[in-house]
């Protein structure tokens, strides 16, 4: 009976490897956008993706026809949300040290923007995933879009050897 179990494990591993080969790049890009890290140096995004893929692999047999990409994306979003603002109490404005393209946004704004625009998740689904009212998701999305469309503020030039403090 052991050989049958081993072949099932081998099949599971091959299926998962094929899934990661196909979806891994897009999932890493999503995680990188969430963490606001540059694509060249994204250790937090890679850690986040590793956790999400491990969670998906652990539940692989229980997916029963569900989309594994959707499952992994949901875990990425909820894990990011839990670490970004729920656990720390209150909404924090965490900027990546090196400043990825979404570094000007709050974690909640980044999450909503990435889910809605990059991943194409509907407003109602985003609201349900994050446990927020749809109106709140719409408001956060609109605020994030306004922030992204506004040009970044430039630091004032140094006067008399004294640099201005960015606001």
Secondary structure, DSSP 8 states (H G I E B T S, - for coil): -HHHHHHHHHHHHHHHHHHHHHHHHHHHHHHHHHHT--TTS-HHHHHHHHHHHHHHHHTGGG-TTS-HHHHHHHHHHHHHHIIIIITTSS------SS--TTTTS-HHHHHHHIIIIIS---HHHHHHHHT--HHHHHHHHHHHHHHHHS--------BTTB-----
